[in-house]
């Protein structure tokens, strides 16, 4: 399409400058498909199922199955076979759910595109773009599809993703030769490239796999899912446990066969069953599900985590570096004061409603003497405001609203005084200028930081007359700027110039001061952060007085400094702990702040929304982009996106991150302590076999059953346990902390010993009645021990008798108990070699197995009493 005239392009794609209708777009999606790069072939559900058998311990179990068949032990063979399939099925469900959950998260993080549909500007998912759509592009956007440019304003694009060329490409309107190489097609923009300067309008010519990047899709195929640090630690732990358990299984087999004189076949199958039961092979899948479910819960709290490792890091966050505007504040600016003609004028009205008037000493005044100020605010402005919605920067929207209160309409002025060129605002320049044709004259309108504007001016407009701007007058204006900023107002200066269109020797017109009130929920969130041992730092481009005023209102405590002072500090890390407010800073300063905090050992969450924020977001431990106001570049560089741009959502995400990590530790403790109880029970019974009648308290099939009934559902239910009360009253977790802490290991050993003692006591007590009776009692006791152990593991230090807040756990425990009753009191008893139990037996089982809960509760109580002292 680069070689055709624009008229031909419109005709061929059957579209116009007004774009497509929604109905036509739907038809084209049905015809051409979604605007997506096809991913590498996904693992089929069947492959996931059979991968469950790709496990060394399962190989041993399969060998046991073969031996049982060879020896004619049909019942044993059937039960082992069924348990193998059920185990694979449980593992399959866990992995398949994890895959689906991660897939859903990828879709939620999808790119957005600004498009003209039904003649109006809209934001849609980039995947819904079709041929002929008219898209709007601006600095920081990621181009959503290959498109032919139809309007541009100083447009440049970074096309390294496509061409490998790192220098931005300057774009132009025009027609090129058909054989022009991709890298030289300056009249086109390409999917996945970045707009680095200016803005433009383009018509979509290729989507999905037909785009240039689609043609080389192998280069950008979705990479394999990377394991999180926690998953890697757990995998290593699993390997260690696997090796340890195999050694124990060999020792058990040898001890049972040669020391206790038990049947070698029985001991082989029992050893294998013990090894299978002791290794928590489903742990990685449970962790993935836990992380993915936690991320989905975060989405409900307006925080979209893009990378799973970030969930773990969130719980360790010690500092939140937050932008002020829109994150700590409401981001709905309202002009409250105007300075013009040597007077401060009050402006009434609230938000974006065009209702209000201009007052001096509470008297409504005529606006004719400061219309130029309002006019500059409207024309040097990229925002849009209509009855349905407001699009653009809230500061710019507030300027449109203040002008509308004086009867100046943006659409009318833009038609009357069209923009011919512009110099875009950057955080370094702190200025924006637009060029206009006014009554055959070329005029430049500029707005920006008052001190920077005043440096560019040598004249001033007073009541329609241009006068010389003296140093004394400049000092007075800066004093008024200071006064307004001290009242938590954001102040912008306005200037213009006719003739020579440069940002020098301009005419100063006045100031507009707007207020962006703090979000009501932020103060509480900051207080919550303090209790959680998290420092909150404000970073803003605003005046230091405005920053101080907002910080004071929100409860942010600490020293305030400006960007220019920051540049003078050689060893920032020595002072960084005292500073809580950074004003008048550039995005480059953010990286310096991150580096200084990191030298002090902090884990840093950093917010950002602009193109220049990307390095700081990438460099921080948790880069947080703004979902509403953020550029595509900042979102791509981030670890997390706030869908509501609200600081409180960061704190909620940290709380959720802590909850997820806490839950992972809960089910690791549950699985390992329960498995330890089984290993100790079998091992001790063999070592003391004469005392236990040279018999095992539980046979191989029963061990496998316990593993199946208790390791799946209860562990998963723990992963959705609500956050404990007081979770945000603790200091952040050390990221180097091991999963198995010293206290946790001690607790697990105590739990394992209680299970062993209780199970062997019941077995020995019932042994005189009959071996099958004693084994059924021991089997039930060991299983019920694990149900009480689930309750233990809900908290490290608190008593948790309330189960109502986790209905999934109640369900999991109920199902597991019902399954246990089924293998004893139904025909299944034949396969599991159990006998029916009386009501009194069950009461006895419950009393003995509840001892693990009682003992651990007593230990927790003692800990609490010691800590209170």
C-alpha positions as a printed Julia matrix, in Angstrom:
869×3 Matrix{Float64}:
   0.0     0.0    0.0
   3.02    2.32   0.28
   3.11    2.85  -3.51
  -0.56    3.79  -4.05
  -2.25    7.17  -3.91
  -4.31    7.68  -0.74
  -7.52    7.87  -2.8
  -6.75    4.4   -4.17
  -6.01    3.08  -0.64
  -9.39    4.36   0.64
 -11.18    2.88  -2.38
  -9.42   -0.5   -2.2
 -10.1    -0.86   1.55
 -13.63    0.52   1.19
 -13.25    3.11   3.94
 -13.01    6.87   4.53
 -11.45    9.42   6.91
 -14.45    8.88   9.21
 -13.43    5.24   9.65
 -15.64    2.17   9.69
 -18.93    1.47  11.42
 -19.01   -1.08  14.27
 -21.17   -3.39  12.11
 -18.69   -3.29   9.22
 -15.77   -3.95  11.62
 -17.56   -7.06  12.95
 -18.07   -8.37   9.4
 -14.39   -7.86   8.61
 -13.29   -9.67  11.79
 -15.42  -12.64  10.69
 -13.87  -12.48   7.2
 -10.18  -11.8    8.03
  -9.92  -12.92  11.66
  -8.5   -11.12  14.68
  -5.41   -8.9   14.55
  -3.18  -11.41  16.35
   0.16  -13.13  15.79
  -0.48  -16.87  15.95
   1.44  -18.42  18.81
   3.49  -21.56  18.63
   1.4   -24.73  18.84
   0.13  -25.19  22.38
   0.57  -28.4   24.33
  -2.52  -30.54  23.79
  -4.59  -31.65  26.81
  -3.73  -35.28  25.91
   0.0   -34.5   26.08
  -0.5   -32.81  29.48
  -2.3   -35.96  30.71
   0.4   -38.4   29.56
   3.16  -36.12  30.91
   1.83  -36.99  34.39
   3.37  -40.45  33.95
   6.78  -38.98  33.03
   8.11  -39.26  36.57
  10.77  -41.56  38.04
   8.62  -42.53  41.03
   5.65  -43.26  38.78
   7.96  -45.6   36.8
   8.64  -47.48  40.03
   4.91  -47.64  40.74
   4.3   -49.01  37.23
   6.93  -51.65  37.98
   5.03  -52.52  41.17
   1.85  -52.81  39.08
   3.62  -55.21  36.71
   4.94  -57.34  39.58
   1.43  -57.51  41.16
   0.0   -58.75  37.85
   2.84  -61.27  37.47
   2.24  -62.63  41.0
  -1.5   -62.85  40.42
  -2.32  -60.14  43.0
  -5.25  -58.94  40.88
  -6.9   -56.72  43.5
  -3.62  -54.97  44.29
  -2.94  -54.51  40.58
  -6.42  -53.01  39.96
  -6.16  -50.61  42.89
  -2.62  -49.48  41.97
  -3.77  -49.0   38.35
  -6.84  -46.99  39.35
  -4.81  -44.83  41.75
  -2.21  -44.24  39.03
  -4.92  -42.99  36.63
  -6.65  -40.88  39.32
  -3.29  -39.39  40.31
  -2.57  -38.53  36.67
  -6.07  -37.09  36.31
  -5.61  -34.86  39.39
  -2.22  -33.67  38.08
  -3.75  -33.05  34.65
  -6.56  -30.91  36.11
  -4.05  -28.85  38.09
  -1.71  -28.26  35.12
  -4.55  -27.64  32.65
  -6.13  -25.1   35.0
  -2.75  -23.39  35.43
  -2.32  -23.17  31.63
  -5.81  -21.72  31.19
  -5.34  -19.22  34.03
  -2.06  -17.95  32.54
  -3.7   -17.76  29.08
  -6.51  -15.63  30.54
  -3.94  -13.29  32.12
  -2.17  -12.82  28.77
  -5.47  -11.76  27.19
  -6.12   -9.23  29.97
  -2.74   -7.62  29.36
  -3.51   -7.09  25.66
  -2.67   -3.88  23.8
  -5.25   -1.15  23.25
  -5.7     0.97  20.11
  -7.26    4.4   19.51
  -9.54    4.13  16.51
 -12.24    6.14  14.74
 -15.41    4.05  14.59
 -18.87    5.41  13.75
 -17.16    8.77  13.2
 -15.99    8.95  16.84
 -12.7     8.32  18.63
 -12.78    5.08  20.67
 -10.38    2.81  22.55
 -10.59   -0.87  21.59
  -8.52   -4.03  21.98
  -5.84   -3.99  19.29
  -6.89   -7.54  18.38
 -10.22   -6.12  17.09
  -8.59   -3.88  14.47
  -9.51   -4.63  10.85
  -8.4    -3.51   7.39
  -9.66    0.0    6.71
  -9.77    1.12  10.35
  -8.51    4.66  10.95
  -6.13    4.67  13.93
  -4.71    7.57  15.96
  -1.1     7.5   17.14
   0.85    9.62  19.61
   4.16    9.58  21.45
   4.57    6.4   23.5
   2.07    4.29  21.54
   2.91    0.85  20.25
   1.69    0.61  16.65
  -1.06   -2.05  16.63
  -1.04   -2.94  12.89
   0.73   -2.08   9.63
  -0.82    1.2    8.46
  -0.5     3.9    5.78
  -0.09    7.41   7.19
  -2.71    9.99   6.21
  -1.93   12.82   8.68
   1.23   13.5   10.72
   2.7    16.07  13.09
   6.47   15.66  13.68
   6.01   11.88  13.65
   8.94    9.55  14.35
   8.94    5.81  15.05
  11.42    3.41  16.61
  11.44    0.41  14.23
  14.22   -1.67  15.81
  11.73   -4.5   16.48
  11.34   -4.87  12.7
  14.49   -3.55  11.01
  17.11   -3.72  13.78
  17.86   -0.02  13.19
  18.07    1.77  16.57
  17.71    5.36  15.25
  14.06    6.58  15.09
  12.64    6.94  11.57
  11.16   10.32  10.58
   7.79    9.8    8.88
   6.18   11.7    6.01
   3.07   11.69   3.81
   3.53   10.68   0.18
   3.69    7.91  -2.39
   6.75    5.69  -2.85
   8.09    3.35  -5.48
   6.59   -0.15  -5.3
  10.04   -1.74  -4.79
  10.97    0.49  -1.81
  12.43   -1.72   0.98
  10.49   -1.95   4.28
  13.12    0.08   6.18
  12.64    3.03   3.78
   8.84    3.11   3.7
   8.56    6.41   5.55
   4.86    6.75   4.66
   4.0     3.61   6.66
   4.03    2.57  10.32
   4.44   -1.07  11.25
   2.96   -3.36  13.9
   4.98   -3.64  17.16
   7.08   -0.52  16.47
   6.98    2.45  18.87
   5.99    6.07  18.23
   8.82    8.1   19.79
   7.77   11.6   18.73
   4.75   13.51  17.45
   1.35   12.2   16.5
  -0.49   11.0   13.46
  -3.47    9.35  11.82
  -3.21    6.21   9.69
  -5.31    3.67   7.81
  -4.83   -0.02   8.68
  -3.55   -1.95   5.66
  -2.47   -5.3    7.2
  -3.33   -7.16  10.4
  -2.19  -10.27  12.28
   0.02  -12.68  10.34
  -0.14  -10.45   7.21
   1.83   -7.65   8.92
   5.59   -7.36   8.4
   6.21   -8.62  11.92
   3.7   -11.43  11.31
   5.74  -12.6    8.33
   8.7   -13.14  10.62
   6.54  -14.4   13.51
   9.15  -16.96  14.58
  11.2   -14.02  15.9
   8.48  -12.96  18.32
   6.75  -16.24  19.17
   5.64  -16.43  22.79
   8.57  -17.82  24.74
   8.16  -20.8   27.01
   6.78  -19.99  30.42
   9.65  -19.17  32.75
   9.48  -20.67  36.23
   9.29  -18.16  39.06
  12.12  -18.12  41.65
   9.75  -19.75  44.13
   8.86  -22.52  41.68
  12.56  -23.14  41.02
  13.19  -23.38  44.79
  10.28  -25.81  45.15
  11.47  -27.89  42.2
  14.91  -28.16  43.8
  13.25  -29.05  47.12
  11.17  -31.7   45.33
  14.3   -33.24  43.77
  16.02  -33.29  47.16
  12.98  -34.88  48.81
  12.68  -37.38  45.97
  16.27  -38.52  46.44
  15.91  -38.61  50.24
  12.68  -40.61  50.04
  14.11  -43.12  47.57
  17.0   -43.71  50.01
  14.47  -44.1   52.86
  12.36  -46.45  50.71
  15.42  -48.63  50.01
  16.29  -48.66  53.74
  12.65  -49.54  54.61
  12.65  -52.35  52.03
  15.92  -53.81  53.29
  14.99  -53.41  56.96
  11.54  -54.91  56.47
  12.76  -57.82  54.38
  15.93  -58.77  56.23
  15.56  -57.36  59.77
  11.8   -57.88  60.25
  11.45  -60.92  57.98
   8.45  -59.47  56.11
   7.52  -60.6   52.57
   9.92  -59.05  49.99
   7.03  -58.45  47.53
   4.9   -56.8   50.22
   7.87  -54.69  51.33
   8.74  -53.68  47.74
   5.2   -52.46  47.04
   5.0   -50.76  50.47
   8.35  -49.02  49.89
   7.25  -47.8   46.47
   3.91  -46.59  47.88
   5.77  -44.78  50.66
   8.07  -43.09  48.14
   5.09  -41.99  46.01
   3.21  -40.71  49.06
   6.19  -38.85  50.5
   7.14  -36.88  47.37
   4.8   -33.92  46.73
   5.04  -34.27  42.93
   2.01  -31.98  42.41
   3.67  -29.06  44.24
   4.83  -27.05  41.17
   1.36  -27.25  39.58
  -0.32  -26.21  42.84
   2.09  -23.26  43.09
   1.29  -22.17  39.51
  -2.45  -22.35  40.17
  -2.01  -20.45  43.44
  -0.05  -17.68  41.7
  -2.48  -17.5   38.76
  -5.57  -17.44  41.0
  -3.93  -14.79  43.16
  -3.22  -12.69  40.08
  -6.87  -12.99  39.06
  -7.89  -11.79  42.53
  -5.54   -8.81  42.06
  -7.31   -7.93  38.81
 -10.54   -7.55  40.8
  -8.61   -5.07  42.95
  -7.47   -3.11  39.84
  -3.9    -4.45  39.6
  -2.92   -6.52  36.56
   0.32   -8.45  37.13
   2.08   -9.14  33.81
   4.75  -11.53  35.1
   4.23  -14.23  37.74
   7.6   -13.71  39.51
   6.37  -10.21  40.4
   3.76  -11.75  42.73
   6.54  -13.07  44.96
   8.44   -9.77  44.83
   5.32   -7.79  45.83
   5.3    -9.4   49.24
   8.88   -8.19  49.84
   8.33   -4.55  48.79
   9.85   -2.07  51.24
   9.45    1.22  49.31
   6.72    2.51  46.98
   7.88    5.41  44.77
   4.67    6.94  43.46
   3.87    9.67  40.97
   1.56   12.29  42.43
  -0.87   13.28  39.7
  -3.58   10.72  39.09
  -2.05    8.11  41.39
  -2.11    9.86  44.76
  -4.64   12.4   43.48
  -7.98   12.09  41.64
  -6.63   13.15  38.23
  -9.68   15.28  37.57
  -8.22   18.77  37.52
 -10.26   21.94  37.97
  -8.92   25.46  37.37
  -9.54   27.32  40.65
  -7.47   30.5   40.23
  -6.26   32.67  37.33
  -3.6    35.38  37.45
  -3.95   37.99  34.7
  -3.56   41.76  34.42
  -1.93   41.88  37.86
  -4.96   40.32  39.59
  -5.87   36.92  41.06
  -9.26   35.76  39.8
 -11.31   32.98  41.41
 -12.97   30.39  39.15
 -16.06   28.55  40.41
 -17.21   25.07  39.36
 -16.03   21.53  39.95
 -14.6    18.76  37.76
 -15.29   18.71  34.04
 -18.78   20.24  34.21
 -18.93   23.46  32.15
 -20.65   25.4   34.91
 -18.97   28.26  36.71
 -17.93   31.9   36.54
 -14.97   34.22  37.23
 -14.91   36.28  40.45
 -12.85   38.96  42.16
 -13.86   39.49  45.81
 -16.92   37.28  45.16
 -18.14   39.6   42.34
 -18.6    38.1   38.85
 -16.34   39.87  36.35
 -16.17   40.26  32.58
 -13.72   37.9   30.84
 -12.76   40.11  27.87
  -9.47   41.29  29.45
  -8.05   37.75  29.87
  -9.55   35.89  26.89
  -6.06   35.58  25.34
  -4.93   33.55  28.38
  -7.9    31.2   28.03
  -7.45   30.99  24.25
  -3.82   29.84  24.6
  -4.96   27.22  27.13
  -7.45   25.83  24.59
  -5.31   25.9   21.44
  -1.98   24.8   22.95
  -3.78   21.63  23.97
  -4.18   18.03  22.69
  -7.14   16.99  24.87
 -10.75   16.6   23.74
 -13.94   17.15  25.69
 -17.46   16.3   24.59
 -20.74   15.46  26.27
 -19.99   11.71  26.36
 -16.34   11.58  27.42
 -13.09   13.4   28.0
  -9.95   12.22  26.21
  -6.45   13.35  27.11
  -4.42   14.77  29.96
  -6.61   15.97  32.89
  -4.6    19.2   33.16
  -5.35   20.01  29.53
  -9.01   19.05  29.94
  -9.29   21.51  32.86
  -8.01   24.31  30.55
 -10.7    23.5   27.96
 -13.32   23.61  30.76
 -12.11   26.97  32.14
 -12.2    28.49  28.63
 -15.67   27.06  27.99
 -16.89   28.86  31.14
 -15.98   32.09  29.28
 -17.75   30.94  26.1
 -14.64   29.79  24.19
 -15.26   26.5   22.36
 -12.28   24.36  21.33
 -13.79   23.07  18.05
 -14.65   26.59  16.9
 -11.21   28.03  17.77
  -9.33   25.13  16.13
 -11.28   25.68  12.91
 -10.77   29.45  13.04
  -7.07   29.31  14.03
  -5.75   25.99  12.66
  -2.58   24.49  14.09
   0.24   24.43  11.54
   3.0    22.89  13.62
   3.93   22.05  17.21
   6.81   21.44  19.61
   5.63   18.74  21.95
   5.84   18.85  25.72
   8.64   16.8   27.26
   9.43   16.35  30.93
  12.88   17.84  30.3
  11.65   21.03  28.54
   8.52   21.41  30.72
   6.96   23.37  27.82
   4.57   22.79  24.92
   4.21   25.12  21.92
   1.8    25.19  18.99
   1.92   27.33  15.83
  -1.25   28.91  14.42
  -2.42   31.08  11.56
  -4.35   34.01  13.09
  -5.62   36.75  10.75
  -2.86   35.98   8.21
  -0.2    36.19  10.98
   1.95   33.3   12.23
   1.64   32.98  16.02
   3.25   30.64  18.57
   1.29   29.75  21.74
   3.23   28.23  24.67
   2.27   26.79  28.03
   4.4    25.18  30.76
   6.07   25.53  34.13
   5.77   29.22  35.2
   9.48   29.65  36.02
  10.51   28.2   32.62
   7.9    30.32  30.79
   9.11   33.5   32.52
  12.71   32.76  31.44
  11.46   32.81  27.83
   9.6    36.17  28.21
  10.74   39.79  28.03
   7.26   41.35  27.69
   3.87   41.05  29.41
   0.25   41.5   28.29
  -1.75   43.78  30.63
  -5.38   44.64  29.71
  -4.67   44.05  26.02
  -1.48   46.16  25.96
   2.01   44.64  25.54
   4.5    46.11  28.05
   8.14   45.45  29.01
   8.48   42.69  31.63
  10.77   43.94  34.39
  12.82   41.79  36.8
  10.65   43.13  39.62
   7.47   42.0   37.82
   9.01   38.57  37.19
   9.85   38.26  40.89
   6.27   39.25  41.79
   4.81   36.6   39.42
   7.12   33.92  40.84
   5.95   34.92  44.33
   2.3    34.51  43.28
   3.2    31.14  41.7
   4.77   30.12  45.03
   1.71   31.28  46.97
  -0.69   29.34  44.72
   1.51   26.22  44.84
   1.61   26.4   48.66
  -2.17   25.99  48.55
  -1.78   22.62  46.75
  -2.55   24.14  43.33
  -0.74   23.09  40.18
   0.25   26.23  38.26
   0.89   26.68  34.53
   2.23   29.77  32.79
   1.08   30.97  29.34
   2.83   33.05  26.68
   2.7    33.89  22.96
   4.71   35.5   20.18
   3.97   36.83  16.69
   6.36   36.84  13.76
   9.6    34.97  14.51
   8.35   31.59  15.72
  10.84   30.68  18.45
  10.42   30.11  22.19
  12.4    33.3   22.95
  11.51   36.93  23.76
   7.86   35.98  24.24
   4.9    37.86  25.74
   3.83   36.58  29.17
   0.01   36.43  29.47
  -0.74   34.91  32.88
  -1.16   31.86  35.09
  -3.87   29.25  35.52
  -3.85   27.29  38.79
  -5.73   24.03  39.05
  -6.42   21.62  41.84
  -6.27   17.86  41.71
  -7.53   16.77  45.15
  -6.0    13.7   46.86
  -7.94   10.48  46.38
  -9.96    9.9   49.56
  -8.79    6.28  49.95
  -5.06    7.06  49.55
  -4.5     8.45  53.07
  -5.7     5.19  54.59
  -3.58    3.19  52.12
  -0.46    5.16  53.12
  -1.2     4.54  56.81
  -1.59    0.84  55.99
   1.8     0.92  54.21
   3.5     2.44  57.25
   2.14   -0.33  59.51
   3.41   -2.88  56.98
   6.92   -1.42  57.18
   6.7     0.1   53.69
   7.99    3.62  53.05
   5.98    5.79  50.62
   7.9     8.26  48.45
   6.22   10.93  46.28
   7.81   11.79  42.93
   6.36   14.66  40.88
   7.2    17.2   38.22
   5.13   19.74  40.14
   6.34   22.68  42.22
   7.9    21.68  45.56
   5.32   23.68  47.53
   2.41   21.83  45.84
   4.14   18.51  46.49
   4.67   19.38  50.18
   1.03   20.45  50.61
  -0.35   17.22  49.09
   2.18   15.09  51.02
   1.18   16.71  54.31
  -2.5    16.07  53.61
  -1.81   12.41  52.81
   0.56   11.73  55.71
   3.79   11.29  53.71
   6.59   12.31  56.06
  10.15   13.2   55.18
  12.45   15.72  53.58
  11.49   17.35  50.25
  14.01   18.18  47.52
  13.91   19.36  43.91
  15.43   17.72  40.85
  18.11   20.41  40.5
  19.29   19.65  44.07
  19.17   15.92  43.35
  21.7    16.44  40.55
  24.14   18.01  43.04
  24.09   15.05  45.47
  27.03   12.75  44.73
  26.17    9.95  47.17
  22.38    9.91  47.18
  22.22    6.53  48.95
  23.59    8.2   52.11
  20.64   10.63  52.24
  17.88    8.7   50.49
  16.33    7.32  53.71
  15.48   10.87  54.89
  13.89   12.04  51.61
  10.19   11.31  50.96
   9.25   14.03  48.44
  10.98   14.62  45.09
   9.61   17.66  43.21
  10.43   19.13  39.81
  12.08   15.87  38.77
  12.72   14.39  35.32
  12.1    10.69  34.56
  15.9    10.21  34.48
  15.98   11.1   38.18
  13.75    8.09  38.92
  16.53    5.68  37.91
  18.93    7.53  40.21
  16.43    7.22  43.1
  15.94    3.48  42.42
  19.71    2.88  42.39
  20.17    4.79  45.68
  17.38    2.85  47.41
  18.71   -0.46  46.11
  22.13    0.31  47.63
  20.3     0.54  50.96
  18.9    -2.97  50.43
  15.34   -1.91  49.53
  12.88   -3.74  47.28
  11.34   -0.94  45.2
   7.96   -0.52  43.53
   8.09    2.4   41.07
   5.17    3.96  39.18
   5.37    5.62  35.76
   3.29    6.49  32.73
   5.56    8.17  30.16
   7.98    6.94  27.5
  10.93    8.19  29.55
   9.7     6.3   32.63
  10.46    2.94  30.96
  14.11    2.64  32.17
  13.12    3.29  35.8
  10.2     0.83  35.56
  12.49   -1.86  34.15
  15.21   -1.12  36.68
  12.9    -1.28  39.72
  11.88   -4.55  41.39
   8.21   -3.85  40.61
   7.63   -1.43  37.73
   4.03   -0.19  37.86
   2.47    1.4   34.77
  -0.74    3.41  34.66
  -3.52    1.59  32.79
  -5.54    4.72  31.99
  -2.95    7.45  31.43
   0.1     5.27  30.71
   1.79    4.95  27.33
   2.2     1.55  25.67
   5.96    1.83  26.18
   5.59    2.21  29.96
   3.13   -0.73  30.05
   5.54   -2.93  28.07
   8.38   -2.08  30.48
   6.29   -2.69  33.6
   5.74   -5.74  35.79
   2.26   -4.59  36.84
  -0.43   -2.29  35.42
  -2.93   -0.34  37.54
  -6.29   -0.43  35.76
  -7.54    2.54  37.82
  -4.22    4.49  38.18
  -4.86    4.5   41.95
  -2.15    4.3   44.65
  -4.48    2.33  46.93
  -4.47   -0.47  44.33
  -0.68   -0.81  44.75
  -1.12   -1.39  48.49
  -3.94   -3.86  47.79
  -1.66   -5.72  45.36
   1.13   -5.88  47.96
  -1.34   -7.29  50.49
  -2.49   -9.85  47.92
   1.16  -10.69  47.15
   1.81  -11.33  50.83
  -1.32  -13.5   51.04
  -0.27  -15.6   48.02
   3.21  -16.26  49.42
   1.74  -17.04  52.84
  -0.69  -19.55  51.26
   2.09  -21.23  49.29
   4.03  -21.7   52.52
   0.87  -23.09  54.15
   0.37  -25.89  51.65
   4.12  -26.64  51.44
   4.05  -27.12  55.21
   0.84  -29.16  55.01
   2.11  -31.52  52.3
   5.57  -32.03  53.76
   4.49  -32.45  57.41
   1.72  -34.91  56.43
   4.08  -36.9   54.21
   6.67  -36.91  56.99
   4.02  -38.39  59.31
   3.46  -41.27  56.85
   7.2   -41.95  56.4
   7.87  -41.92  60.18
   4.9   -44.23  60.8
   6.06  -46.92  58.33
   9.75  -46.59  59.16
   9.22  -46.83  62.95
   6.83  -49.8   62.55
   9.48  -51.69  60.59
  12.28  -50.77  62.99
  10.12  -52.01  65.9
   8.42  -54.77  63.92
   8.35  -57.45  66.69
   6.4   -55.04  68.9
   3.86  -54.57  66.07
   3.48  -58.25  65.25
   5.81  -58.05  62.23
   3.08  -56.29  60.27
   2.68  -52.88  58.63
   0.11  -50.5   60.2
  -1.01  -49.43  56.7
  -0.51  -51.34  53.48
   0.73  -49.96  50.16
  -2.71  -49.37  48.61
  -3.87  -47.49  51.71
  -0.78  -45.24  51.6
  -1.47  -44.45  47.95
  -5.08  -43.71  48.75
  -4.16  -41.28  51.56
  -1.81  -39.54  49.13
  -4.57  -39.2   46.55
  -7.35  -38.13  48.95
  -5.38  -35.61  51.02
  -2.7   -34.09  48.76
  -5.01  -32.68  46.07
  -8.13  -30.85  47.16
  -7.09  -29.68  50.67
  -3.77  -28.32  49.36
  -5.57  -26.42  46.59
  -8.11  -25.1   49.1
  -5.27  -23.7   51.22
  -4.03  -21.79  48.15
  -7.23  -19.69  48.17
  -7.23  -19.05  51.92
  -8.11  -15.39  52.66
  -5.29  -13.22  54.0
  -4.76  -13.49  57.74
  -5.74  -10.62  59.96
  -2.64   -8.54  60.73
  -0.79   -9.65  57.6
  -0.1    -5.98  56.8
   1.12   -5.3   60.33
   4.28   -7.32  59.71
   7.58   -6.16  58.22
   8.16   -7.07  54.55
   9.53  -10.56  53.92
  13.22  -10.92  53.15
  13.36  -12.1   49.48
  16.35  -14.33  50.39
  14.3   -16.12  53.05
  14.15  -19.88  52.5
  10.79  -21.57  52.05
  11.53  -23.94  54.91
  12.5   -21.76  57.85
  13.91  -23.18  61.09
  10.56  -22.69  62.9
   8.7   -24.36  60.04
  10.98  -27.42  60.06
  10.61  -27.8   63.86
   6.81  -27.53  63.53
   6.79  -30.13  60.71
   8.86  -32.59  62.76
   6.51  -32.16  65.77
   3.46  -32.75  63.5
   5.11  -35.82  61.91
   5.96  -37.3   65.32
   2.42  -36.75  66.68
   0.96  -38.48  63.59
   3.39  -41.39  63.97
   2.75  -41.85  67.71
  -1.04  -41.58  67.35
  -1.27  -43.97  64.37
   1.03  -46.61  65.9
  -0.78  -46.35  69.26
  -4.16  -47.08  67.6
  -2.63  -49.89  65.51
  -1.05  -51.58  68.56
  -4.23  -51.13  70.61
  -6.45  -52.85  68.01
  -3.9   -55.47  66.89
  -5.14  -58.19  69.33
  -8.64  -58.0   67.71
  -7.41  -58.66  64.16
  -4.75  -57.37  61.76
  -7.3   -56.01  59.23
  -9.24  -54.23  61.99
  -6.03  -52.67  63.37
  -4.89  -51.61  59.88
  -8.31  -50.07  59.11
  -8.14  -48.05  62.35
  -4.52  -46.98  61.66
  -5.44  -46.13  58.03
  -8.38  -43.95  59.15
  -6.4   -42.31  61.97
  -3.49  -41.39  59.66
  -5.91  -39.97  57.1
  -7.87  -37.94  59.7
  -4.62  -36.63  61.2
  -4.07  -34.91  57.86
  -7.53  -33.32  57.9
  -6.77  -31.71  61.28
  -3.3   -30.79  60.01
  -4.91  -28.68  57.24
  -6.45  -26.53  59.99
  -3.07  -26.25  61.74
  -1.44  -24.96  58.58
  -3.86  -22.05  58.09
  -1.71  -19.91  60.36
   1.81  -19.94  61.77
   0.88  -18.21  65.03
  -2.88  -17.64  65.25
  -5.74  -19.88  66.37
  -8.13  -20.4   63.5
 -11.32  -22.1   64.64
 -13.38  -20.14  62.08
 -13.72  -22.02  58.82
 -16.51  -19.92  57.31
 -14.15  -17.61  55.45
 -12.83  -20.5   53.3
 -15.77  -22.5   51.95
 -13.4   -24.34  49.57
 -11.49  -25.78  52.52
 -14.71  -26.98  54.18
 -15.66  -28.62  50.88
 -12.23  -30.23  50.43
 -12.18  -31.67  53.96
 -15.79  -32.93  53.6
 -15.05  -34.67  50.27
 -11.85  -36.24  51.61
 -13.66  -37.61  54.72
 -16.57  -38.94  52.64
 -14.12  -40.71  50.33
 -12.44  -42.3   53.38
 -15.8   -43.5   54.7
 -16.54  -44.93  51.23
 -13.42  -47.14  51.15
 -14.37  -48.61  54.54
 -18.18  -48.91  54.45
 -18.87  -49.73  50.79
 -17.85  -52.61  48.48
 -14.63  -50.65  47.86
 -13.46  -52.11  51.2
 -12.63  -55.33  49.3
 -10.0   -53.5   47.24
  -8.52  -51.58  50.17
  -8.58  -54.58  52.55
 -10.53  -52.71  55.22
 -13.29  -53.77  57.6
 -16.33  -51.71  58.74
 -15.82  -49.57  61.85
 -18.31  -48.92  64.65
 -19.43  -45.42  65.67
 -17.28  -45.71  68.81
 -14.27  -46.56  66.63
 -14.82  -43.41  64.57
 -15.1   -41.31  67.75
 -11.82  -42.82  68.9
 -10.2   -42.05  65.51
 -11.38  -38.43  65.74
 -10.16  -38.0   69.33
  -6.69  -39.4   68.59
  -6.24  -37.54  65.25
  -7.43  -34.23  66.73
  -4.43  -34.36  69.09
  -2.25  -32.87  66.34
  -4.53  -29.82  66.22
  -4.67  -29.45  70.03
  -0.87  -29.75  70.54
  -0.04  -27.25  67.77
  -2.68  -24.82  69.11
  -1.05  -25.0   72.56
   2.38  -24.31  71.0
   0.89  -21.27  69.16
  -0.63  -20.01  72.42
   2.71  -20.28  74.23
   4.39  -18.38  71.37
   1.8   -15.59  71.55
   2.21  -15.27  75.33
   6.02  -15.08  74.92
   5.73  -12.46  72.14
   3.29  -10.35  74.2
   5.84  -10.22  77.01
